[in-house]
Amino acid sequence: MTAPKDLDPSVSARACYGFELRRLREKAGLTQTALGNHVKCSGSYIGQLETAERGPKPDITEFFERALGADGTLQRLCGLALKEEAQPPSWLRDLLDAEAGAVRIRVFEVDVIPGLLQAPGYATHLFKAGEPLDVEARPIEDRVATRMGRQDILVGPNRTELWAVVDEVALMRLKAIPDKDVVAEQFDHLVKRAELPNVTLQLLLVEAGVHACSATPVTLLSHPEREEYAYVETMGSGDLICDLDAVRECERRYDYLRTKTLSPAQSLAWIRAQQMELHP
């Protein structure tokens, strides 16, 4: 028999729940299958809970409580896990904090419109496209709300300056979405954002060819007192970079990228033309 996976209960409330569930089950002298027979679920499901591969749910936790005599311990841990998982992951909180304190943000995304320029329908479409491969536990509605909330920095009293390079490929993929209301909403949103005095949008056409950021999305965040950060996102995670040399390299690549874009006026005219096609 394979040895059970070691679990550090201090990592998260979900991990603590799994650790405690295993401890109580073993104390009761039950196998995962035997406990599953008691509460009408599979032993493999219990195994996934005990290794924190799945998060707890209140209904099944009630059955565990009765079967194992947990005296409310699992219920409390279940509640903590649900609250914890309703929050953005730590790497996203780092980005939110960095964005909130920035006076200027420069951004480029590969194949998608940057999050600070996304409309709700488009953001929802992107999140749904990632399922069931997306392992993030937060509901899509919460994630869309977080993304929309990030945009408050563009319209509040102390507006952040945003410089965004938008890839034509992202707009081509947008236009391929079957729901044309989503497409129209996103083009309208882009135009409204590009018309803000603190937002500069530049379009990178496909004909520009390969460029300095061909495989790497990048966000550059300038803070007061000349503090500079770079943020690079990967699949399901992201890193806030503080190392000065690494930040300078990201800035160098971003500057080279901009040499291949249309001017802000040309970019806005191009996007408005696309918008007008959707509103005959």
C-alpha positions as CSV (number, residue, x, y, z in Angstrom):
1,M,0.0,0.0,0.0
2,T,1.3,3.5,-0.9
3,A,2.2,5.6,2.1
4,P,-0.2,8.5,2.7
5,K,1.0,11.9,1.5
6,D,2.5,14.1,4.2
7,L,0.5,17.2,4.9
8,D,1.6,20.3,6.6
9,P,-1.5,21.6,8.5
10,S,-0.1,25.0,8.9
11,V,-0.2,25.7,5.1
12,S,-3.9,26.5,4.9
13,A,-7.2,25.8,6.5
14,R,-7.9,23.2,3.8
15,A,-4.7,21.4,4.7
16,C,-5.5,21.6,8.4
17,Y,-9.0,20.1,7.7
18,G,-7.4,17.2,5.8
19,F,-4.9,16.6,8.5
20,E,-7.5,16.6,11.2
21,L,-9.9,14.4,9.2
22,R,-7.1,11.8,8.8
23,R,-6.2,12.0,12.5
24,L,-9.8,11.4,13.6
25,R,-10.3,8.6,11.1
26,E,-7.2,6.8,12.1
27,K,-8.1,7.3,15.8
28,A,-11.4,5.7,15.1
29,G,-9.6,2.7,13.4
30,L,-11.4,3.2,10.1
31,T,-10.0,3.0,6.6
32,Q,-10.9,5.6,4.0
33,T,-13.3,3.1,2.4
34,A,-14.9,2.2,5.7
35,L,-15.5,5.8,6.6
36,G,-16.9,6.3,3.1
37,N,-19.4,3.5,3.7
38,H,-20.5,5.3,6.9
39,V,-21.1,8.6,5.2
40,K,-22.1,7.4,1.7
41,C,-19.1,8.7,-0.3
42,S,-16.1,7.0,-1.9
43,G,-12.9,6.2,-0.1
44,S,-11.0,8.0,-2.9
45,Y,-13.0,11.2,-2.2
46,I,-12.0,11.0,1.5
47,G,-8.4,10.5,0.3
48,Q,-8.6,13.7,-1.7
49,L,-9.9,15.6,1.3
50,E,-7.1,14.2,3.5
51,T,-4.4,15.3,1.0
52,A,-6.1,18.8,0.5
53,E,-6.6,18.0,-3.2
54,R,-10.3,18.9,-2.7
55,G,-11.8,21.4,-0.3
56,P,-14.3,20.5,2.4
57,K,-18.1,21.1,2.1
58,P,-20.5,21.7,5.0
59,D,-22.9,18.9,4.2
60,I,-20.4,16.0,4.1
61,T,-18.6,17.6,7.1
62,E,-21.8,17.1,9.2
63,F,-21.6,13.3,8.4
64,F,-17.9,13.2,9.3
65,E,-18.7,14.9,12.6
66,R,-21.3,12.3,13.6
67,A,-19.2,9.3,12.4
68,L,-16.0,10.4,14.1
69,G,-17.3,12.3,17.1
70,A,-15.4,15.4,16.1
71,D,-17.3,17.7,18.5
72,G,-17.4,20.6,16.0
73,T,-13.7,20.6,15.1
74,L,-14.2,19.7,11.4
75,Q,-17.2,22.2,11.1
76,R,-15.0,25.0,12.3
77,L,-12.2,24.1,10.0
78,C,-14.6,23.8,7.1
79,G,-15.9,27.3,7.8
80,L,-12.3,28.7,7.9
81,A,-11.4,26.9,4.7
82,L,-14.5,28.2,2.8
83,K,-13.7,31.8,4.0
84,E,-10.0,31.4,3.0
85,E,-10.8,30.1,-0.4
86,A,-13.3,32.9,-1.1
87,Q,-10.3,35.3,-1.0
88,P,-7.9,35.9,-3.9
89,P,-4.8,33.8,-3.8
90,S,-1.7,35.3,-2.2
91,W,0.0,36.0,-5.6
92,L,-3.0,37.9,-6.8
93,R,-3.2,39.9,-3.6
94,D,0.4,40.9,-4.2
95,L,-0.6,42.3,-7.6
96,L,-3.7,44.0,-6.2
97,D,-1.6,45.8,-3.5
98,A,1.1,46.8,-6.1
99,E,-1.6,48.2,-8.4
100,A,-3.4,50.1,-5.7
101,G,-0.1,51.9,-4.8
102,A,1.1,52.6,-8.3
103,V,1.1,56.0,-10.0
104,R,1.8,54.4,-13.4
105,I,1.2,51.0,-14.9
106,R,2.5,49.7,-18.2
107,V,1.1,46.4,-19.4
108,F,1.1,43.9,-22.2
109,E,-0.7,40.5,-22.4
110,V,-0.1,37.8,-25.0
111,D,-3.3,36.9,-26.9
112,V,-5.7,38.5,-24.4
113,I,-6.8,42.0,-23.6
114,P,-5.2,43.1,-20.3
115,G,-7.3,42.7,-17.2
116,L,-7.4,46.4,-16.5
117,L,-9.2,46.9,-19.8
118,Q,-11.6,43.9,-19.7
119,A,-15.4,44.2,-19.7
120,P,-17.3,41.8,-17.4
121,G,-18.6,39.6,-20.2
122,Y,-15.2,39.1,-21.7
123,A,-13.6,38.4,-18.3
124,T,-16.3,35.8,-17.6
125,H,-15.7,34.2,-21.0
126,L,-12.0,33.9,-20.3
127,F,-12.5,32.3,-16.9
128,K,-15.0,29.8,-18.3
129,A,-12.6,28.9,-21.1
130,G,-10.1,27.7,-18.5
131,E,-12.5,25.2,-16.8
132,P,-12.3,22.4,-16.0
133,L,-8.5,22.8,-16.2
134,D,-8.5,25.8,-13.9
135,V,-7.8,24.6,-10.3
136,E,-8.5,27.9,-8.6
137,A,-11.2,27.3,-6.1
138,R,-12.9,30.7,-6.1
139,P,-16.2,31.0,-8.0
140,I,-16.1,32.7,-11.4
141,E,-18.5,35.5,-10.2
142,D,-16.0,36.4,-7.4
143,R,-13.1,36.4,-9.7
144,V,-14.8,38.6,-12.3
145,A,-15.8,41.0,-9.4
146,T,-12.2,41.2,-8.3
147,R,-11.0,41.9,-11.8
148,M,-13.6,44.6,-12.3
149,G,-12.7,46.1,-8.9
150,R,-9.1,46.5,-10.0
151,Q,-10.2,49.0,-12.6
152,D,-11.3,51.5,-9.9
153,I,-7.8,52.9,-9.9
154,L,-8.4,54.2,-13.4
155,V,-11.5,56.3,-12.6
156,G,-11.1,57.3,-8.9
157,P,-10.0,60.7,-7.6
158,N,-6.3,59.8,-7.7
159,R,-6.3,58.2,-11.1
160,T,-3.5,55.8,-12.0
161,E,-1.8,56.4,-15.3
162,L,-2.2,53.3,-17.5
163,W,-0.1,52.6,-20.7
164,A,-1.4,49.4,-22.4
165,V,-0.2,47.6,-25.5
166,V,-3.1,45.5,-26.9
167,D,-2.3,42.7,-29.3
168,E,-4.4,42.5,-32.4
169,V,-4.5,38.8,-31.9
170,A,-6.4,39.4,-28.7
171,L,-9.0,41.4,-30.7
172,M,-9.2,38.7,-33.4
173,R,-9.9,36.1,-30.7
174,L,-12.5,38.4,-29.1
175,K,-14.3,38.8,-32.4
176,A,-14.5,35.0,-32.7
177,I,-16.6,34.7,-29.6
178,P,-20.1,33.5,-30.6
179,D,-21.9,35.9,-28.2
180,K,-21.8,39.1,-30.1
181,D,-23.1,41.1,-27.1
182,V,-19.9,40.1,-25.3
183,V,-17.9,41.3,-28.3
184,A,-19.7,44.6,-28.6
185,E,-19.5,45.2,-24.9
186,Q,-15.7,44.7,-24.9
187,F,-15.1,47.0,-27.9
188,D,-17.3,49.7,-26.2
189,H,-15.3,49.2,-23.0
190,L,-12.0,49.6,-24.8
191,V,-13.0,52.8,-26.4
192,K,-14.3,54.3,-23.2
193,R,-11.1,53.4,-21.4
194,A,-8.9,54.6,-24.2
195,E,-10.7,58.0,-24.1
196,L,-9.8,58.6,-20.5
197,P,-7.0,61.2,-20.1
198,N,-4.9,58.9,-17.9
199,V,-5.1,55.9,-20.3
200,T,-2.8,55.5,-23.3
201,L,-3.6,52.5,-25.5
202,Q,-1.4,51.3,-28.4
203,L,-2.3,48.5,-30.8
204,L,0.3,45.9,-31.8
205,L,-0.8,44.7,-35.3
206,V,-0.1,41.1,-36.4
207,E,2.0,42.5,-39.3
208,A,4.5,43.8,-36.8
209,G,5.8,40.3,-36.6
210,V,7.8,38.9,-33.7
211,H,8.7,41.3,-30.9
212,A,10.5,41.6,-27.6
213,C,7.6,40.3,-25.5
214,S,6.4,37.5,-28.0
215,A,6.2,34.8,-25.3
216,T,6.0,36.8,-22.0
217,P,3.3,39.0,-20.7
218,V,4.6,41.8,-18.5
219,T,3.3,44.4,-16.1
220,L,5.4,47.3,-14.9
221,L,4.4,49.2,-11.8
222,S,5.9,52.6,-10.9
223,H,5.4,53.7,-7.2
224,P,6.1,57.0,-5.5
225,E,9.7,57.6,-4.5
226,R,10.7,56.0,-7.9
227,E,10.1,52.4,-6.7
228,E,9.7,50.1,-9.7
229,Y,8.3,46.6,-9.8
230,A,7.6,44.1,-12.6
231,Y,4.9,41.5,-12.4
232,V,5.0,38.4,-14.6
233,E,2.1,36.0,-14.6
234,T,2.2,32.3,-15.4
235,M,-0.5,29.6,-15.5
236,G,-2.4,29.9,-12.2
237,S,0.3,32.0,-10.5
238,G,2.3,35.1,-10.7
239,D,5.5,36.8,-9.4
240,L,6.1,40.3,-8.3
241,I,9.7,41.1,-9.2
242,C,11.6,43.7,-7.1
243,D,15.2,43.0,-8.3
244,L,16.3,46.1,-10.1
245,D,18.2,44.4,-12.9
246,A,15.3,42.1,-13.6
247,V,12.9,45.1,-13.6
248,R,15.2,47.0,-16.0
249,E,15.2,44.1,-18.4
250,C,11.4,44.0,-18.4
251,E,11.3,47.8,-19.1
252,R,13.8,47.4,-21.9
253,R,11.7,44.7,-23.6
254,Y,8.5,46.8,-23.1
255,D,10.2,49.8,-24.7
256,Y,11.3,47.8,-27.7
257,L,7.7,46.4,-28.0
258,R,6.3,49.9,-28.2
259,T,8.4,50.7,-31.2
260,K,6.3,48.2,-33.2
261,T,2.9,49.6,-32.2
262,L,0.6,52.1,-33.8
263,S,0.4,55.5,-32.3
264,P,-2.3,56.1,-29.6
265,A,-4.4,58.1,-32.1
266,Q,-4.1,55.5,-34.8
267,S,-4.8,52.7,-32.3
268,L,-8.0,54.4,-31.1
269,A,-9.1,55.1,-34.7
270,W,-8.6,51.4,-35.5
271,I,-10.6,50.2,-32.5
272,R,-13.4,52.7,-33.2
273,A,-13.7,51.3,-36.7
274,Q,-14.1,47.8,-35.3
275,Q,-16.6,49.1,-32.8
276,M,-18.7,50.8,-35.6
277,E,-19.0,47.5,-37.5
278,L,-20.7,46.0,-34.4
279,H,-23.2,48.9,-34.2
280,P,-24.5,49.3,-37.8
